[in-house]
Amino acid sequence: MRKQNIGLVMSAKIINIFCGCLMSIAGILLFVVPALETASAQRIYLGILLGICGGAKIFGYFSNDLYRLAFQYDLAVGGYCLVLCLLAIFTPLSMYDTLPLLITLYVLFDALLKLQMAFDAKGFGMKSWIVILITAAVLCAAVGFAGASILAELFRPSLAVGLALLLDGIENTWITAHTVRIRSKKKNFEDRFELS
């Protein structure tokens, strides 16, 4: 077993909690700030957000937390975030209408991975697995509705993306706070005295 760098894991935990909060705030702003309705404003806004969150997720993946739960899929998810970041910034305005659907699909993908994480957490004996399962199921349903509303043009795409980002940010913040574990000094006794 690799030695755990406690400072690295703690940094990854704090950064990912911050990014979850940032994503929730971004979702709320898409609801309430009319200036973000313009495609040019959304390009910058969503591009920066997705770039920061993608980098944080990849950093979390390599942090080696104790159970490897919260960050276990974050190399792929972070990579997808970075691709979306580039699309948000460089996609021609004529094709920009596809971006809200791609972001909603990202949140749906993240929610489906959280469903799998819930069963992994159950295997570790974590009591919080049922909360992860329920929140992931609710997020899947909400994001499914948001995606359908984009396709059916029921309301503005920014509202659907805002809802998806708000709920995903809340869920990611809670899961990171409750599943990232740092090895205690007692459990690390063998490593400290090179007995392993």
N, C-alpha and C positions, 0 to 999 in steps of 0.2 A: 504494500500500500504506500502511495506517495505521501511524503510529509505534507502536512497542511500549513500553508503560509497564512497565519491568522490575520495579519494585517491586510493581505490581499483579499481574503474572503470578506472581511468586514468592509473594505472599500467597495467591493462588488455589490454587497448587500445595500449599503447606503446609496450608491450611485443608482442602482436599479429601483430602489424605493423612490428616490428623487425623480427618476424618469417616469415611473408610474403616476406620480402626482402631476408631473408636467403634462403627461398625456391626458389626464382627466381635465386639467385646466384648459388644455387645447380644445378638448371636446366642448367644454362649456363656452369658450370664446367663439367657437363656430356657431353656437346658438345665438349669442347676444351681440356680436360685433358686426354690424352691417358691412363695414369696409372689407371684411374677409370674404364677402360674396364674390368679389372680382377674382378672376382666374390668376392674374398677375400676383395679387397679394397671397392667394392660397399657395401658389408655387413656392414662394419664399418661405412662408409659414410652415407648410407641411414638409417641405424639403429639409429644413433645419431640424424640425421635430423628429422626423424619421431617421435622419443621419445620427443625431445624438442617441436616440433609443437603440438603433442598430449597433452602434459602437459599444454601448453599455451592455447589451445582451451578449455580444461576442466576448467582451471582457469577463462577464459573469461566467460564461461557459468554461473559460480557462482558469477560473479561480480555485477549483477543487474544494467546494464546500463538502461538509461531512456526508450528507445523504445523496448528494448530486441530484436533487429533485427539482428545485426551482429553476436551475440553469441547464438541465440535461438536454433540452432541445434548442437551446438559444444560439448555437452556432448557425443552424439553418434559419431560424426565425430572424436573427440579427442580419444574416446575409440578405434575406428577403427585404428587410427594412432598408438596407443600404441600396438595393436595386430600386425600391420605390422612391427613395431619396433622389437618386439620379433621374428617374422618370419624372418626378415632380418638377425638377429644375430644368431638365432639357427637353421634355416632350413638347412638340409644337402645339400652339394654342388650339389648332384645328382638331387635335386628337385628345385634348385635355379632358373631355367628358368621360373618358374611360377610367381616369384616375380614382374618382370616388369609389367605383366598384372594386378596383384592385385593392384599395385600402380596406374596404369592408371585407373582402375575401381574406386579407391578411389577418384581421381580427378574428374571423371565423376559424381560420387555420390555427391561430393561437389558442382559441377556446377549445377546439377539438383536442389539441395536445394537453390542455389542462384536464380534460376528462380522463385521458390516459394517466396523467400524473396522479390523479385522485386514487386510482387503483394501486399505483406504485406506493403511494403514501400509506395506504391500508396495509400493504405488505410489510412496511417498516413499523407498523403498530402505531402510527400517528392518529390521534383522535380527531385531528382536523380534516381527515380525508373526506368525511361526509360533507363538510362545508365547501371544500374545493369542488367536489362533485356537483353539488347543488348550484353553486355560483357559475361553474362552467356550463352547466345545462341551461341556466337562465341566460347566460351570455350568448350561447349558441342560438337560442330561440330569438333573442332580441336582435342579434346581428343578422340572422336569417330574414327577419322582418325588415330590417333596414336595407338589406341587399335587394329584397323583393320590391321595396318601395322605390328604390333607385330605378330598377328596370321598368316598373309600372308608372314611374313619374308621379307618385302620389304626393310627394312634397319635395322641397329643394334638396338636392344631393348633399349640400353642406350640413343639413340637419341630420341626415342619415349617418354621415361620417362623424359628426359631432357626437351622436348617441353611441356609435361604435367605440370611438376613442375614449369617451367618458367611462363607459362600463369596463372596457379593457384595462384602462389605467387603474381603476378601483380594484379590480381583481388582481392585477399584477402586483400592486402595492401590498395588498393583504397577503398574497401567497408568498412573496419574497420575505416579508416580515415574519411569517409564521413557519416557513419550511427551511430556510437557510440556517444550517447549524454549524457551529464552530467547535472543533474537538477540544474537550476540556484538558487541562494540564494533567489530571490523573490518568486519563485515557491515553495520553501521549507519553507515558512514563518510559515505555520501551524505546521509543524514538529518541528521547532525550539522553538515555544512557547507552544508545546504540546496541540494544539487546535484540532487535528484530532482524 
